[in-house]
Amino acid sequence: MLFYHGSRSPYPWSLCWLDEFADPTTARKVYNAAFPLVDITVVPDDEIVQHRRVALLELIQKHIRQRDLMGLIDQLVLLLVTECANDSQITALLNYILLTGDEARFKEFISELTSRMPQQRERIMTIAERIHNDGWLLGRERGRKEGKVEGERSLLRLLLQNGADPEWIQRYTGLSAEQMQALEQPLPEASAILGSSTNQRLMTNAKLPDALRLSGLHNPFNILNFKDFVDRVRCSHGIRHERSAFCLSHAGTWR
């Protein structure tokens, strides 16, 4: 279902979305009929190479699960030369090979391909290098984000294991009840929750987790500023970002 919320009201054109196409008749034929499924696995290679511009991707899709793609080199070179594949098609081809295989396989394929097409070597290597760099940067960024989230979770678990009030943490982090429940599961290396009084949970150096001892908090009874405590523990965990999700401007005390 489509919703319109533009500045002109009521909507001044047809409410049938097919009428929005430049060729509504063709659009109705395409979107009102079943989409055909082409089983490329049973189409002979000789027939595939006749499909011109789509032949390149069809051929590699059919054979991508083969352990050795070297047997396709001759056909791929022929298609790349005769069909004058553009950069976007070569990029799609190499991307597909890299995403469905390992890096060693990808490098071997590129090396063999460029040796058969010396006149295209620089062009193909440039595209391959760009794909590789983009993938590496994306992987590093994902890893950084995942590490940041895991660091925050580890710190929250550490605080809960050492007496931080769950309701306070939930209120300032916005975590759901299910997320809090997951955080409250005991960790093998975590210290037991210490005894408490009505005003303060007391901690001893003997029972402090290593992360706290290493952070320089040798006198936990003097911890009055919750933000300072969180900052130190965060640093001991290597969490370098400006603020953890729960590390707000609030300064609290142990309850």
N, C-alpha and C positions, 0 to 999 in steps of 0.2 A: 504494500500500500504506500502511495506517495502522499506527502503532506506539503501544502503550499503555505508559505508565510511571508510572501513578498509585500512590498509597499502598496501595490495596486490591489484594490479589493472592490468587487470580487475578481477572481482570476479571469482575465478577459479572453482566454483562448479555450480550446477544447480540453475537456477533462479526461480525455482518453490519451494516455501517454504515447501510444503508437503514432498519434497524429503529429507528435513533436519531431519525428524523423523527417529528413529531407525527402525520403521516399517511403511514405506510409504503407503503400501497397506491398513493397518488398519486406518491410518491417513486420507486417502482419503474417506474411508467409513464413518468415524466419521464427518469430516468437510465438506463433500460434500453432506450430507444428512440432512434432517430436524431433529432438536433435539426433541425427544418426551417429552411431558409434562405429568408428573405423578401427578394426582390429589390425594394427600395424604389424603384429607378430606373425601374421600369416601371409602378408603381402610380399611377394618375391622381390629381392633386391633390384633385379633388372627393371621391375615395374616402378619401384620407388625412385630410382634415378631419373625417371622420365617426368617426375613431378616438379621439376624445375626448382624454384626458389625454396619450396618447403622440403625438398628432397634431403637437404643437408641435415635438418633436425629429425626428420622421419627416420633416416638411416641410423643416426646415432641413438635415437630412442629405442629402436628395435634391438640394437646390439649392445646397449649400455651395460647389461649384466654379464657380458662376456668378461672373463678374467683378462684376456689380452685383446686390446683394441687395435693392435698393430695390423691385423688382417684387413682393417677397413681403410687404412691409410691411402691406398691407391685410388679407391672410389671417392674418398673425401677430397683428395687433391684434385681429381678430375672435376668434381662438382665445384670446388672453390675456384678453379681456373675457368671452366666453361660458363658457369652461371654468374661470374663476376660478383661474388658475395660482398655485400657492404660490411662496414664495421659493426653495425648492430647485429647482423646475422652471425658474424664470427664471434662477437662477444657472447651472444646467446649460446652458441655451440660450446665455447670453452667454459662458460659458466656452468653449463649442464654437466659437463665432464668432471669439473672440479667438485661440484656439489654432490655428485653421486659416486665419487671415487675418493681415493686418497691422494695426498700431495705427490708422492713418488710416481704414481701412475700418471698424474697430470703432467709432471715434468718430462717424463719419458715420452708421452704422446706429443708434447710441444716440440721436443727435440727432434723427433722423427719427422714430424710434419714440416718443420722449417728446413730440414735437410733436403726434403723433396721439393720445396718451393723456395729456393734461395732468393728469388726476386721479391718474395713477400715476407722474407724473414723479419726485417725490421718492423714491419706493420704488425705481424702476428705477435712478435715478442713484446711490443709496446702494449698491445691489448691484454696479453697474458699477464704482464707485470702489473698493469692497472687492476685487473681482476684480483690477482693475488694480494696486492697491497690493500685494496678495499676490503677483502675478506679478513685479512689480518687485523686491520684497524677495527672492523666491526666486532671481531671476536674479542679483541682487547677491551673495547668499550663495554661489551656485554659482561665480560669477566669482572671489570671494575665495578659495574653496577651491582652484579650479583654478590661480589665480595663486600661491597658497602652494606647491602641489605643483611647479609649473613653476620657482618660485624655488629650491626645494630642489634640483631636478635641475640647474639652471644652476650652482649653487654646487658641487655634486658634480663636475660636468664640469670646472669651473674648477680644483678641487683635483687632480683626476686629470691634467689637462693640465700641471700644475706640479709633478708628482712625488709626490703622495700615494700611498701604497701601496694598490693596489686591494684586496688581501686584508684590510687593516685596515679599509677603508671598508665592505667587504661584511660583515665580522664585526660591526661596530657598527651597521649599518643594517638588516641582515637582508634585503638585496636578493638576488634570485635571480641565477644566472649570466647568464641572458638579459638581465636588467635592467642588470647591470653592463656587459655587452657593448655594449648600446645607449648607455650613458653614455660609454663609452670611444671612441665615434666622434668624430673630430676636428671641431671647430667652425671655421668660416671665420675668425672673429675671435680665436680662441684662440691663445695663444703655444705654441711647440713645447715639448715636454717637455725640461727642461734636463738637463745632464750630471749624473751621480751618482757617488758614491763608496760604499764599503761602509757607511759610517755616516750619510751625510747627502747629500741632493740640494741642490746650491747654486743659488741664484737671483741674477740681477742685475737692477737697476732697469731696464735697457734692455730686458730681455726680459719684464718683468712685464706682465700684462694691465692695461688701464686701470683696471679695478675695483680691483686691488690698489694701484696707484699712488695713486688717489684716496682710498683708505681710510686713507692716512697711514702705510703700512708702507714707509718709505723705507730701512729697514735690515733686509732680510730675513734677514741672517745672525744677527740677534739673536732670531729667532722661535724660542723654545723651548717656549712654551706653545701647544699645538695648539688648545685651546679658545679662547684669546684671538684667535688667528689667524682661526678660523672665525667668531667673533662679529663681528670687524671686517669681514670680507668679506661676511658676511650683512647687516650694516648698509649697506654700500656698494651692495648689490643691492636695498635697500629691503625686506628680509624682516624684518618687525617682530615676529613671534610669539616667544614665550618661548624655545623651543628648536626647532631644526631636528631632523629625525628622527635625524640622526647626531650632533648636538651634545650629547653626554652629559656627565656629570661627569668623564669621563676627561680627563686632561691628557697629551698625548703629544708627541713631537718628530718632526721630519722624519726619514725613514729613508733 
